[in-house]
Amino acid sequence: MDENLIFDISSLDSALDTLSSYLDLNRNQIAEYIINNKDEYCAEVFLKKFGIKEESILRDKIMLVALHATFNDDDCKAIKDNGLLNLQEALTEDTSLKRFLNKYDIRFDIRKKILFYKDKKIYLESKPSGYLLQSRREKIISNIYRKLYGDYQINAFLHIDNALEYDGFNYMRPEFLQNLACLPGLSDIEIEWEDLHKPYIIKFKSSLVDYEDFTFLDGEEHNLYGKEHKYLLILKSLITKALHAINSIFHYYSKSEFVAYLLKNCKVEPLNIIKIYNEEEYLGELSDF
């Protein structure tokens, strides 16, 4: 099939609709299976139950829907113009984060791995995680380095109770500010950010191939198989996550938490942004599973 399949499990209705369209089942069949088979959401068991062959789930074009929590002071104008950016791009392009840091005289040369802070030039490097003799300064620089060069991709949620209240309550400020707040004279940087910026939820779609394999496969499983078999496992993982999401709502009146990681070099283009919610709009929809 040439048409893109939109795989959206962010709500109960979208998960049911997605599986119904993908697997050519009606919603009632899926709902009855979950109701009668509590906590049995393995894709292989489900596919066998309905006589669905593995080859029939193979699709080349799948767009995966996710939710990204962010914050800015321009009513998402930069996001509407430029899309969602990874951390390195957010520190390079004209963004709320870059403008805010400029007020503190903080700049980065991403390519040369240099942090400019006031009149200081700090070369960024990371000590091995097992290195026990780090000074406080080395630990701060290592943490900044790891975030900026190892964990700078766009993260999002395929399914979650409340994207504004995930672990760490980071929607009030970028996690990166936690690292910078450890530098001398920046202890209040997070508080000022919260005072000046508002949270938003960005619902977007991105090609399945734009996501890291470990979004779907556990541990080192993504390194153990050839390309075709790995892709089949990813598709089965998507079906399992959709069934798991439905199961959680039906039986536990709550949502599972599924985190998604885009590839480090990927951005979300403006045309792939489905909807932008302010805090009030997003919270108003949460009761609608």
C-alpha positions in Angstrom: 0.0 0.0 0.0 1.3 3.5 -0.9 -0.8 5.4 1.6 0.8 6.3 5.0 -0.6 4.5 8.0 -1.0 6.9 10.9 -0.2 5.0 14.0 -1.6 6.9 17.0 -2.0 5.3 20.4 -2.0 8.6 22.4 -5.7 8.0 23.5 -8.1 5.1 23.8 -10.1 6.0 20.7 -7.0 6.6 18.6 -5.4 3.3 19.7 -8.6 1.4 18.8 -9.0 3.2 15.5 -5.3 2.6 14.6 -5.4 -1.2 15.3 -8.8 -1.5 13.5 -7.4 0.2 10.4 -4.0 -1.5 10.5 -5.2 -5.1 11.2 -8.6 -4.9 9.4 -10.6 -5.7 12.6 -13.5 -3.7 14.0 -13.1 -1.9 17.3 -15.5 -4.2 19.1 -13.3 -7.2 18.3 -10.3 -5.5 19.8 -12.1 -4.2 22.8 -13.7 -7.6 23.6 -10.3 -9.3 23.3 -8.8 -7.0 25.9 -11.8 -7.1 28.2 -11.8 -10.9 28.2 -8.0 -11.3 28.3 -6.7 -9.0 31.0 -3.0 -8.2 30.8 -2.6 -10.4 27.7 -1.4 -7.8 25.2 1.4 -9.7 23.4 1.2 -9.0 19.7 2.0 -12.6 18.7 -0.8 -14.0 20.8 -3.2 -11.4 19.5 -2.3 -12.0 15.9 -2.6 -15.7 16.2 -6.0 -15.4 17.9 -7.4 -13.5 14.9 -5.5 -15.5 12.3 -3.5 -12.6 11.1 -0.3 -13.6 9.3 2.9 -11.7 9.9 3.4 -10.7 6.3 0.1 -8.9 6.4 1.4 -6.4 9.0 4.3 -5.3 6.9 4.0 -1.7 5.9 6.7 0.5 4.3 5.1 3.8 5.2 4.1 4.3 8.8 3.8 7.7 10.5 4.0 7.4 14.3 2.2 10.0 16.4 3.8 11.3 19.6 3.5 14.1 22.2 6.3 16.4 23.1 6.3 18.7 26.1 8.0 22.0 25.6 8.0 25.6 26.7 8.6 29.0 25.2 7.8 32.7 25.4 6.6 33.3 21.9 3.4 31.3 21.8 5.2 28.6 19.8 6.0 30.9 16.9 9.5 29.5 16.3 8.1 26.0 16.4 5.4 26.9 13.9 8.0 28.4 11.6 10.9 25.9 12.1 9.4 22.7 13.6 10.7 20.9 16.6 14.5 21.0 17.0 17.0 18.8 19.0 19.0 20.5 21.8 22.0 21.3 19.6 19.8 23.0 17.0 17.8 24.8 19.8 21.1 26.3 21.0 22.1 27.4 17.5 18.9 28.7 15.9 16.8 31.7 17.0 14.8 30.0 19.8 13.4 30.9 23.2 16.2 28.9 24.8 19.0 30.5 22.9 17.6 34.0 23.6 17.2 33.3 27.3 20.7 32.0 27.7 22.1 35.0 25.8 20.7 37.2 28.6 23.1 35.4 31.0 25.9 35.8 28.5 25.9 32.0 27.8 26.8 30.8 24.3 27.9 27.6 22.7 30.1 26.6 19.8 28.6 23.2 19.2 31.2 22.1 16.6 34.3 23.1 18.7 32.6 21.9 22.0 33.1 25.2 23.8 30.8 26.9 26.3 31.3 30.7 26.5 30.1 32.0 29.9 30.7 35.7 30.5 34.4 36.2 30.1 35.2 32.5 30.4 35.8 29.9 27.6 35.1 26.4 28.9 36.1 23.4 26.8 33.5 20.7 27.2 34.6 17.1 27.7 33.3 14.1 29.6 35.1 11.9 32.0 34.4 8.2 32.0 31.4 7.3 34.2 33.5 5.2 36.5 36.1 8.0 37.0 36.0 8.6 40.8 38.4 11.5 41.2 36.4 14.1 39.4 36.3 17.6 40.9 33.0 19.3 41.3 33.8 21.4 38.2 34.7 18.3 36.2 31.3 16.7 37.1 29.4 19.8 36.1 31.2 20.0 32.7 30.8 16.3 32.2 27.0 16.5 32.8 26.7 19.4 30.4 28.7 17.5 27.8 26.6 14.3 28.1 23.4 16.2 27.7 24.7 18.2 24.7 26.5 15.5 22.9 24.9 12.2 24.1 21.3 13.0 25.0 20.3 15.9 22.7 17.6 14.2 20.6 13.9 15.0 20.6 12.1 12.9 23.2 8.3 12.4 23.2 5.6 10.1 24.4 3.5 7.7 22.5 1.1 7.3 25.4 1.1 8.8 28.9 -1.3 9.9 31.6 -0.1 13.5 31.6 2.8 14.7 29.5 3.1 17.8 31.8 3.8 15.7 34.9 6.3 13.1 33.8 9.2 12.1 36.0 11.2 15.1 37.1 8.4 17.6 36.3 10.7 18.9 33.6 7.9 20.6 31.6 8.6 23.7 33.7 12.1 24.0 32.3 14.5 22.3 29.9 16.4 19.5 31.6 19.5 21.2 30.2 19.0 24.1 32.6 19.5 21.8 35.5 23.0 21.2 34.3 23.7 24.9 33.7 22.2 25.9 37.1 25.3 24.2 38.7 27.6 26.8 37.2 28.6 29.7 39.6 26.1 32.5 39.6 23.3 30.5 37.8 21.4 29.0 40.8 18.3 31.0 39.9 18.3 30.4 36.2 15.6 27.7 36.4 13.2 29.9 38.5 13.5 32.8 36.1 12.8 30.5 33.2 9.6 29.3 34.8 8.5 32.9 35.4 9.0 33.8 31.7 7.9 30.8 29.8 4.7 28.8 29.3 4.4 25.0 28.8 2.9 23.6 25.6 2.2 20.1 24.3 3.1 19.5 20.6 1.3 16.6 18.9 3.2 15.5 15.9 3.8 12.7 13.4 7.1 11.4 12.2 8.1 8.4 10.0 8.7 5.2 11.9 12.3 5.1 10.6 13.0 8.5 12.3 12.9 6.8 15.7 15.7 5.0 17.6 15.3 1.2 17.5 15.4 1.1 21.3 12.1 3.0 21.4 10.6 -0.4 20.5 13.1 -3.1 21.3 14.6 -3.9 24.7 18.2 -3.9 25.7 20.6 -4.9 22.9 17.8 -6.7 21.1 18.0 -4.1 18.3 21.6 -5.2 17.5 20.9 -8.9 17.2 18.9 -9.2 14.0 19.0 -8.4 10.3 17.2 -5.3 9.0 14.0 -7.2 7.8 13.5 -9.2 10.9 14.2 -6.2 13.1 11.6 -4.2 11.3 9.0 -7.0 11.8 9.9 -7.0 15.5 9.4 -3.2 15.6 5.9 -3.6 14.1 5.0 -6.3 16.6 6.2 -4.0 19.4 3.9 -1.2 18.1 0.9 -3.6 18.2 1.9 -4.7 21.7 2.2 -1.1 22.9 -1.3 -0.3 21.4 -2.8 -3.3 23.1 -1.0 -2.5 26.3 -2.4 1.1 26.2 -6.0 -0.1 25.7 -5.5 -2.7 28.5 -4.3 -0.1 31.0 -7.3 2.1 30.4 -9.9 -0.7 30.4 -8.6 -2.5 33.5 -6.6 0.1 35.5 -8.3 3.4 34.5 -4.9 4.8 33.8 -2.4 5.1 30.9 0.9 3.3 30.4 4.0 5.4 29.8 5.7 4.8 26.5 8.6 7.1 25.7 9.8 7.6 22.2 13.3 8.8 21.1 13.9 10.3 17.7 17.2 9.8 15.9 19.7 12.5 17.0 19.8 14.1 13.5 16.0 14.3 13.1 13.8 17.3 13.5 10.0 17.5 13.2 9.0 19.7 10.2 6.2 22.2 10.7 4.0 20.3 8.2 4.2 17.2 10.5 2.9 19.1 13.6 -0.7 17.9 14.1 -1.8 20.2 17.0 -0.3 22.6 19.5 -1.9 22.6 22.9 -1.4 25.2 25.6 -1.6 23.9 29.2 -5.3 24.6 29.6 -6.3 23.0 26.3 -4.2 19.9 27.0 -5.5 19.4 30.5 -9.0 19.8 29.2 -8.6 16.8 26.9 -7.0 14.5 29.4 -10.3 13.2 30.7 -11.0 11.9 27.2 -9.0 8.7 27.1 
